[in-house]
């Protein structure tokens, strides 16, 4: 079963990618989609095994994962690594998330990409993306994880730049690839350091070696560093790149240049969840470094706050949701940094449903608006696309965390996000309180920009009477020019995935809350050693004051009220506020000027060095000095020497005689001088 779950997407990718022209688009999309649906159903079977009977699931025993050996991989000296599919509770959760969302994205894409002339290639890339992520989450050692890690990077590059005739798509794909190389460099160094310190690459063996080396140091440039802190910080650097954390986040909003189904897959199930999964998987190692844990928490809190501020003023519907993803990933890392790993995984689980719902709902809006993405050119769509409207409403209720604390009523995000806020407060001063207030403020901002999106898109007067100029055109116009047609509801093949995800956005939180964030013994029993579970941390999180439990809900209500006032009751107010605070507005609109800062610090100096090497080294030294200078002189000399080669034998005989005569003359003269 495990082999089928992992390799069915690869089989679909190979069939559609290699035989797509022979089979045709229709058959290619049906084959890949069918294989993903089967993989998703089998993933739920595996997950149910851990849900209902963790101790007996698929042959797993206490703290022992099921391991399916695929092949013998590396045997070099004492290093022996086999390609093994590791399945435990954490893996089962990720299998459900990845394959469920991917299968729904495949179904949705049948309608969304219906008129794209290259959709066989598109479906091949989608399935390849899924397979790479499955390789990552089933890895049993660092190198196997690195294979999947780089695989999702490759697939994201291919999908973000799918419409390669558009310069903006190519630039976005390269930006994602380059920024992730920075993080991946740290991740690779972390793997090297882990092997150097622990002497192991297999996860289980490495985890066992942590206790022995928890106080080890690394000597570098006359300083001694705590070894596990160095290892974990380098590994976390990789997570910052993949999961778009502060400083390495700049690629994520530009990834919106890819087709909308790609955005849903990247943001909900694959690429950005890789870093969260990696830290959770390596929790025994991170537990050995308090500095690393604190860093993870503070970076997550800063990311949540930063991305929420930028989302306040964005006008592209997909970019608003993209910054929401960046912010929600920050929440997950706060939970991981606090050592309550299951809470971070819980938010990853619920987030997959409502974020995929929001992105696919946004795609339905874009489809209805003939590829328009600017919310300022929408409005009044509530009655035009009612099914999409209600799907987006439920996604928004889940994202903003609507629910009643202390009761089982609440949407998915309410249970997982509010739990993380309680975890942050329970950590105490100073880092816990810093993270707590950053997350509460981020919750307020999240509510504001989420309801701003709903009001600008669906409520108010229609603003779509003029011709649109969108950015996500795919079927009719590769350049993204829309048309002023009447908005229309999406076809059923696009609406069915929205319905399934809507159910997840409503139920995922309340149904699974106890397994992920209930009593510590329930969580420990469910995860069965897949992540570290410390009972005291759960008890502290559940014992926070009542006002802390209500803080996120109050922040959500304030954000809702502010958005209602500014975009329903008094629509002129946002413009007046922006005009009254132009500096702040431009600061947020330009995303804290990180792109401009990186352009000045890294891009321009790199271009300067490149041009200097081009003109100074290549043009002057190589071309003019060597090729046209020394090379030309050598050519002149050899040309003249070649002329001496007449080809006549008597010329050569005469030259030999002259040479012998000269040699004898020199010998006689030299001998006479010696006497």
C-alpha positions in Angstrom: 0.0 0.0 0.0 2.7 2.5 1.0 4.6 1.8 -2.3 1.4 2.6 -4.3 0.8 5.8 -2.3 4.2 7.1 -3.1 4.8 5.9 -6.6 1.4 6.3 -8.3 2.0 10.1 -8.7 5.4 9.3 -10.2 3.8 6.9 -12.6 1.3 9.5 -13.6 4.0 12.1 -14.1 6.0 9.8 -16.4 3.0 8.8 -18.4 1.8 12.3 -19.0 5.2 13.7 -19.4 6.6 11.1 -21.8 3.5 10.0 -23.6 1.4 13.1 -23.4 1.6 13.9 -27.1 0.6 10.3 -28.0 -2.2 9.9 -25.4 -3.5 13.4 -25.8 -4.4 16.0 -23.2 -7.7 14.5 -22.1 -6.3 11.0 -21.4 -3.2 12.5 -19.7 -5.2 14.5 -17.3 -7.6 11.7 -16.5 -4.7 9.2 -15.8 -2.8 11.5 -13.6 -5.9 12.6 -11.7 -7.1 9.1 -11.2 -3.8 8.0 -9.8 -3.8 10.9 -7.4 -7.3 10.1 -6.2 -6.3 6.5 -5.6 -3.2 7.6 -3.7 -5.3 10.0 -1.6 -7.9 7.3 -0.7 -5.1 4.9 0.4 -3.5 7.7 2.4 -6.7 8.1 4.4 -6.7 4.3 5.0 -3.2 4.6 6.5 -4.2 7.6 8.6 -7.3 5.9 9.9 -5.1 3.1 11.1 -3.1 5.5 13.3 -6.3 7.4 14.3 -8.3 4.5 15.6 -5.5 2.1 16.7 -2.0 3.8 16.7 -0.3 0.9 18.4 -1.4 -1.5 15.6 -1.3 0.6 12.6 0.4 -1.0 9.6 2.6 -3.1 11.8 4.0 -0.1 13.8 5.0 -0.7 17.4 5.6 1.7 20.3 7.9 4.5 19.0 8.8 2.3 16.1 7.9 3.4 12.5 6.9 1.1 9.7 9.8 1.0 7.2 9.5 -0.3 3.7 12.8 -0.9 2.0 12.8 0.0 -1.7 16.4 -0.5 -2.7 20.0 -0.5 -1.5 21.3 3.0 -2.1 24.8 4.0 -0.8 27.5 1.6 0.6 30.8 3.4 1.1 33.1 2.3 3.9 31.1 2.5 7.1 28.3 4.5 5.5 25.4 2.3 4.5 22.1 3.9 3.4 19.1 2.1 2.0 16.2 3.8 0.2 13.5 3.3 2.8 9.9 4.6 3.1 9.4 5.6 6.7 5.7 5.7 7.8 4.6 6.8 11.3 1.9 9.1 12.5 3.6 12.3 11.3 4.1 10.7 7.9 0.5 9.5 7.7 -0.7 13.1 8.4 1.5 14.5 5.7 0.4 11.7 3.2 -3.2 12.8 3.8 -2.4 16.5 3.4 -0.3 16.1 0.3 -2.3 13.6 -1.6 -5.8 15.0 -0.7 -5.0 18.5 -1.7 -3.0 17.4 -4.8 -5.9 15.1 -6.0 -8.4 18.0 -5.6 -6.0 20.4 -7.4 -5.7 17.8 -10.2 -9.5 17.6 -10.5 -9.9 21.4 -10.3 -7.2 21.9 -13.0 -9.2 19.8 -15.5 -11.6 22.7 -15.6 -9.2 25.6 -14.9 -6.7 24.6 -17.6 -9.3 23.2 -20.0 -8.1 25.3 -23.0 -4.4 25.5 -22.2 -2.5 23.9 -25.2 0.2 22.4 -22.8 -1.9 20.9 -20.1 -0.4 17.4 -20.5 2.9 18.9 -19.4 1.1 20.8 -16.6 -0.4 17.7 -15.2 2.9 15.9 -15.4 4.5 18.7 -13.4 1.7 18.6 -10.8 2.2 14.8 -10.3 6.0 15.2 -10.2 5.6 17.9 -7.5 3.5 15.6 -5.5 5.9 12.7 -5.8 8.8 14.9 -4.7 6.9 15.9 -1.6 6.0 12.3 -0.8 9.7 11.4 -1.1 10.5 14.1 1.4 7.8 13.1 4.0 8.6 9.4 3.8 12.4 9.9 4.1 14.2 7.7 6.7 17.6 9.6 6.5 19.0 13.0 5.7 20.1 12.3 2.2 16.7 10.8 1.2 15.0 13.9 2.6 17.5 16.1 0.7 16.4 14.4 -2.5 12.8 15.2 -1.9 13.8 18.7 -0.7 15.5 19.5 -3.9 12.8 17.7 -5.9 10.1 20.1 -4.7 12.4 23.0 -5.5 12.7 21.8 -9.1 9.0 21.2 -9.5 8.1 24.6 -8.1 10.5 26.2 -10.6 8.8 24.3 -13.5 5.3 25.2 -12.3 5.9 28.8 -11.3 7.4 29.4 -14.8 4.9 27.2 -16.6 3.8 30.1 -18.8 7.4 30.6 -19.9 6.5 33.0 -22.7 5.8 35.7 -20.0 9.0 37.4 -18.7 7.4 37.9 -15.3 6.7 34.2 -14.9 10.3 33.3 -15.8 11.6 36.0 -13.4 9.4 34.6 -10.6 10.6 31.1 -11.2 14.2 32.1 -11.1 13.7 34.1 -8.0 12.1 31.2 -6.2 15.0 28.9 -7.3 17.8 31.3 -6.3 16.3 32.3 -2.9 15.8 28.7 -2.1 19.4 27.9 -3.0 20.4 30.2 -0.2 18.3 28.2 2.3 19.3 24.9 0.8 23.0 25.8 1.2 22.4 26.1 4.9 20.3 22.8 4.9 23.2 21.0 3.1 25.7 22.3 5.6 23.4 21.2 8.4 23.3 17.7 7.0 27.2 17.7 6.8 27.4 19.0 10.4 24.9 16.5 11.7 27.0 13.7 10.1 30.2 15.1 11.6 28.8 15.5 15.1 26.5 12.5 15.4 28.2 10.2 12.9 24.8 9.1 11.6 22.6 9.9 8.6 19.7 7.6 9.5 17.1 9.4 11.6 16.7 6.8 14.3 20.4 6.4 14.8 21.0 10.1 14.8 18.3 10.7 17.4 19.8 8.1 19.6 23.2 9.8 19.3 21.9 13.2 20.3 22.0 12.4 24.1 25.6 11.4 23.8 26.6 14.5 21.9 24.3 17.1 23.4 27.2 18.9 25.1 29.6 18.6 22.2 31.3 21.6 20.7 32.6 22.6 17.2 35.8 24.5 17.0 35.9 27.1 14.3 38.2 30.1 13.9 39.4 30.0 17.5 35.9 29.8 18.9 34.0 26.9 20.3 30.3 26.6 19.4 27.6 24.3 20.8 27.5 21.6 18.2 23.7 20.9 18.3 22.9 24.6 18.1 25.0 24.9 14.9 23.5 21.9 13.4 19.9 22.9 14.1 20.3 26.5 13.1 21.8 25.4 9.7 18.9 23.0 9.2 16.4 25.7 10.2 18.0 28.0 7.5 16.8 25.4 5.0 13.3 25.6 6.6 13.3 29.4 6.3 13.9 29.2 2.6 11.3 26.5 1.8 8.7 27.8 4.2 9.3 31.4 3.3 10.2 32.8 6.7 11.4 36.3 7.3 14.4 37.3 5.2 14.0 34.4 2.8 10.3 35.0 2.1 10.6 37.2 -1.0 10.0 34.4 -3.5 6.6 33.4 -2.2 4.4 36.3 -3.4 6.0 36.3 -6.8 5.2 32.6 -7.1 1.7 33.8 -7.9 2.8 34.2 -11.5 2.1 30.4 -11.9 -1.4 29.1 -12.6 -3.7 29.4 -9.6 -3.9 25.6 -9.0 -0.1 25.6 -8.6 -0.5 28.3 -5.9 -2.9 26.1 -4.0 -0.6 23.2 -4.2 2.5 25.1 -3.1 0.8 27.0 -0.3 -1.4 24.3 1.1 0.4 20.9 0.8 3.8 20.9 -0.7 6.7 23.4 -0.9 6.0 25.6 2.1 5.0 22.8 4.4 8.4 21.1 3.9 10.2 23.3 6.5 7.5 22.8 9.1 7.6 19.0 8.6 11.4 18.9 8.7 11.6 20.7 12.1 8.9 18.4 13.5 10.6 15.3 12.2 13.9 16.4 13.7 12.4 17.5 17.0 14.7 15.2 19.1 17.6 17.2 17.7 16.1 20.6 18.2 15.2 19.7 21.8 19.0 19.6 22.4 19.4 23.3 21.7 17.5 26.0 23.6 19.0 28.7 21.3 17.8 27.0 18.2 14.3 26.6 19.7 14.2 30.2 20.7 15.3 31.3 17.2 12.6 29.2 15.6 10.0 30.8 17.8 11.1 34.4 17.3 11.6 34.1 13.5 8.1 32.5 13.3 6.5 35.3 15.3 8.3 38.0 13.3 7.2 36.4 10.1 3.6 36.2 11.2 3.6 39.9 12.1 5.5 41.1 9.0 3.4 39.2 6.5 0.1 40.2 8.1 1.1 43.9 7.9 1.9 43.6 4.2 -1.3 41.8 3.5 -3.3 44.8 4.7 -2.8 46.8 1.6 -2.3 44.3 -1.3 -4.7 44.6 -4.1 -4.1 41.3 -6.1 -6.4 38.7 -4.7 -3.8 36.0 -4.9 -1.1 38.0 -3.2 -3.3 38.7 -0.3 -3.8 35.0 0.2 -0.1 34.4 -0.4 0.9 36.8 2.4 -1.7 35.0 4.6 0.2 31.8 4.0 3.5 33.4 4.9 1.9 34.7 8.2 0.2 31.3 9.0 3.5 29.5 8.5 5.0 31.8 11.2 2.3 30.6 13.6 3.4 27.0 12.9 7.0 27.8 13.6 6.1 29.5 16.9 4.5 26.2 18.0 7.6 24.3 16.9 9.9 26.7 18.7 7.8 26.3 21.9 8.3 22.6 21.7 4.6 21.8 21.2 5.3 20.2 17.8 1.9 18.6 17.5 0.2 22.1 17.7 2.3 23.3 14.7 1.5 20.1 12.8 -2.2 20.6 13.7 -2.2 24.1 12.2 -0.4 22.7 9.1 -3.2 20.1 8.8 -6.1 22.5 9.1 -4.4 25.2 7.1 -4.1 22.8 4.2 -7.9 22.6 3.9 -8.8 26.3 4.2 -5.8 27.7 2.4 -6.4 25.3 -0.6 -10.1 26.4 -0.4 -9.2 30.1 -0.5 -6.7 29.7 -3.4 -9.0 27.5 -5.5 -11.9 29.9 -4.6 -9.7 32.8 -5.8 -9.1 30.9 -9.0 -12.8 30.5 -9.5 -13.2 34.3 -9.0 -10.4 34.9 -11.5 -12.1 32.5 -13.9 -15.4 34.3 -13.5 -13.8 37.6 -14.0 -12.0 36.5 -17.2 -8.5 36.5 -15.6 -8.8 39.8 -13.6 -6.9 39.6 -10.3 -7.1 43.2 -9.0 -9.8 43.4 -6.3 -10.3 47.0 -7.1 -11.9 45.9 -10.4 -14.3 43.5 -8.8 -17.2 44.0 -6.3 -20.8 42.9 -6.4 -20.0 39.3 -7.3 -22.0 37.7 -4.4 -25.0 37.0 -6.6 -23.1 36.3 -9.8 -21.0 33.4 -8.4 -22.9 32.4 -5.2 -21.2 28.9 -4.8 -17.8 30.4 -5.0 -18.9 33.2 -2.6 -19.9 30.8 0.1 -16.8 28.7 -0.4 -14.7 31.8 0.1 -16.7 32.8 3.1 -16.2 29.5 4.8 -12.5 29.7 4.0 -12.3 33.2 5.5 -14.2 32.1 8.6 -11.6 29.2 9.0 -8.6 31.5 8.3 -9.7 34.2 10.7 -10.4 31.7 13.5 -14.1 32.2 14.0 -15.3 30.2 17.0 -16.3 30.4 20.7 -13.5 29.7 23.2 -14.3 26.9 25.6 -16.9 25.3 23.3 -16.7 22.8 20.4 -18.0 25.4 18.0 -15.4 26.8 15.7 -14.0 26.6 12.2 -10.7 24.8 11.5 -8.4 27.7 12.0 -10.0 28.6 15.4 -8.8 25.4 17.1 -5.3 25.2 15.6 -4.4 28.9 15.5 -5.8 29.9 18.9 -4.0 26.9 20.4 -0.7 28.2 19.1 -1.4 31.6 20.7 -2.1 29.9 24.0 1.2 27.9 23.6 3.1 31.1 23.1 1.7 32.8 26.2 2.4 29.7 28.2 6.1 29.9 27.3 6.4 33.0 29.6 8.8 35.9 29.5 10.4 37.2 27.5 10.2 35.3 24.2 6.8 33.7 24.9 5.2 37.1 25.6 6.8 38.6 22.5 5.5 35.8 20.3 2.1 36.0 22.0 1.5 39.7 21.2 3.0 39.4 17.7 0.5 36.5 17.0 -2.5 38.4 18.5 -1.7 41.5 16.4 -1.2 39.3 13.4 -4.6 37.7 14.1 -6.2 41.2 14.1 -4.5 42.1 10.8 -5.4 38.7 9.3 -9.1 39.3 10.1 -9.0 42.7 8.6 -7.3 41.8 5.3 -9.4 38.7 4.9 -12.7 40.5 5.3 -11.3 43.3 3.1 -10.8 40.7 0.4 -14.4 39.4 0.8 -15.9 42.9 0.8 -13.9 44.2 -2.2 -14.5 41.1 -4.2 -18.1 40.1 -3.4 -19.9 43.1 -1.8 -20.5 46.7 -2.7 -21.1 48.1 -6.2 -19.7 46.2 -9.3 -16.5 47.7 -10.6 -16.0 45.3 -13.5 -17.6 47.3 -16.2 -14.3 48.2 -17.9 -11.9 45.9 -19.7 -9.7 44.0 -17.3 -6.0 43.3 -17.4 -5.4 40.3 -15.3 -2.2 38.3 -14.6 -3.5 34.7 -14.5 -4.8 34.3 -18.0 -4.2 30.8 -19.3 -6.7 29.6 -21.8 -7.5 32.5 -24.0 -4.6 34.9 -23.7 -1.0 34.2 -22.8 -0.4 37.9 -22.1 -3.1 38.1 -19.5 -5.6 40.5 -21.2 -9.1 39.9 -20.0 -12.4 41.0 -21.4 -15.4 42.9 -20.0 -17.8 39.9 -20.1 -20.5 39.2 -17.5 -19.0 37.2 -14.5 -20.1 33.5 -14.5 -19.9 30.6 -12.1 -17.2 28.0 -12.6 -17.9 24.5 -14.0 -18.8 21.6 -11.7 -15.3 20.1 -12.1 -13.9 23.2 -10.4 -16.7 23.5 -7.8 -16.6 19.9 -6.5 -13.1 20.3 -5.1 -14.3 23.5 -3.4 -17.1 21.5 -1.8 -14.8 18.9 -0.4 -12.3 21.5 1.0 -15.2 23.4 2.5 -16.1 20.3 4.6 -12.4 20.2 5.7 -12.4 23.9 6.6 -15.4 23.3 8.8 -14.6 20.0 10.5 -10.9 19.5 10.5 -10.4 21.5 13.7 -13.2 20.2 15.9 -12.8 16.5 14.8 -9.0 16.3 15.3 -8.4 18.8 18.1 -8.0 16.2 20.8 -5.5 14.1 18.8 -3.2 17.0 18.1 -3.7 19.4 21.0 -5.8 17.7 23.7 -4.6 16.0 26.8 -0.9 15.2 26.6 -1.4 11.5 27.0 -3.8 11.4 24.0 -1.4 13.4 21.9 1.5 11.1 22.9 -0.6 8.0 22.2 -1.6 9.3 18.7 1.9 10.4 17.6 3.5 7.4 19.2 7.0 8.8 19.2 6.8 10.5 15.8 7.4 13.9 17.5 8.6 14.9 20.9 5.7 15.4 23.4 6.4 17.0 26.8 3.3 16.9 29.0 4.2 20.0 31.0 4.0 22.2 27.9 0.5 21.0 27.1 -0.7 21.5 30.7 0.7 25.0 30.7 -1.0 25.9 27.4 -4.3 24.6 28.6 -4.0 26.5 31.9 -3.6 30.0 30.5 -5.9 32.8 31.8 -9.4 33.2 30.2 -8.4 36.6 28.6 -5.6 34.8 26.8 -8.1 32.2 25.4 -10.3 35.1 24.2 -7.5 37.3 22.9 -7.5 35.9 19.4 -11.3 36.0 19.1 -11.4 39.6 20.3 -8.6 40.5 17.8 -10.6 38.8 15.1 -13.8 40.7 15.9 -11.9 44.1 15.9 -10.4 43.3 12.5 -13.8 42.3 11.1 -15.4 45.5 12.5 -12.6 47.7 11.0 -12.9 46.0 7.6 -16.7 46.4 7.6 -16.5 50.1 8.6 -13.9 50.9 5.9 -15.2 48.9 3.0 -18.9 48.7 3.5 -20.1 51.6 5.6 -17.5 54.2 4.7 -15.7 53.1 1.4 -13.9 56.4 1.1 -12.1 56.0 4.4 -9.2 53.7 3.1 -8.3 56.3 0.5 -8.2 59.1 3.0 -6.1 57.1 5.4 -3.6 56.2 2.7 -3.4 59.9 1.6 -2.9 60.9 5.2 -0.1 58.4 5.8 1.7 58.1 2.5 5.0 56.9 3.9 3.4 54.1 5.9 1.2 53.1 3.0 4.0 52.9 0.5 6.2 51.1 3.1 3.5 48.3 3.4 2.5 48.4 -0.3 6.2 47.8 -1.2 6.5 44.9 1.3 8.9 46.7 3.7 11.1 47.4 0.6 12.8 44.0 0.9 13.0 43.5 -2.8 14.6 46.9 -3.3 17.0 46.3 -0.4 18.1 42.9 -1.8 18.4 44.5 -5.2 20.8 47.1 -3.9 22.7 44.8 -1.6 23.0 41.6 -3.7 21.6 42.0 -7.2 23.3 45.2 -8.3 26.8 44.3 -6.9 26.5 40.9 -8.6 25.7 42.6 -11.9 28.5 45.0 -11.4 31.0 42.2 -10.8 29.6 40.3 -13.7 30.0 43.3 -16.0 33.5 43.9 -14.7 34.5 40.3 -15.5 32.7 40.5 -18.8 34.4 43.8 -20.0 37.6 43.6 -18.0 38.5 39.9 -18.1 36.6 38.5 -21.1 36.7 41.5 -23.5 40.0 43.1 -22.6 42.2 40.3 -21.3 40.9 37.3 -23.2 39.7 38.8 -26.5 42.0 41.8 -27.0 45.2 41.0 -25.1 45.3 37.2 -25.5 43.2 36.4 -28.6 43.7 39.6 -30.6 47.2 40.5 -29.1 49.4 37.5 -28.3 47.3 35.1 -30.3 47.5 37.3 -33.4 51.3 37.6 -33.1 51.7 33.9 -32.7 49.5 33.5 -35.8 51.7 36.0 -37.7 54.9 34.1 -36.8 53.5 30.7 -37.6 52.1 32.0 -40.9 55.6 33.2 -41.9 57.2 29.9 -40.7 54.7 27.9 -42.7 55.9 29.6 -45.8 59.3 28.0 -45.4 57.7 24.7 -45.9 57.8 24.5 -49.7 57.4 20.8 -50.0 60.4 20.3 -52.4 63.0 17.7 -51.3 66.0 19.6 -52.7 65.0 22.7 -50.6 65.1 20.6 -47.4 68.4 18.9 -48.5 70.0 22.3 -49.1 68.8 23.6 -45.7 70.3 20.5 -44.1 73.6 21.1 -45.8 73.6 24.7 -44.7 72.8 23.6 -41.1 75.6 21.1 -41.1 78.1 23.6 -42.5 77.1 26.1 -39.8 77.4 23.5 -37.1 80.9 22.5 -38.3 82.0 26.1 -38.5 80.8 26.7 -35.0 82.6 23.6 -33.7 85.9 24.5 -35.4 85.7 28.1 -34.2 84.8 27.0 -30.7 87.6 24.4 -30.6 90.2 27.0 -31.9 89.1 29.4 -29.2 89.6 26.8 -26.5 93.2 26.2 -27.6 
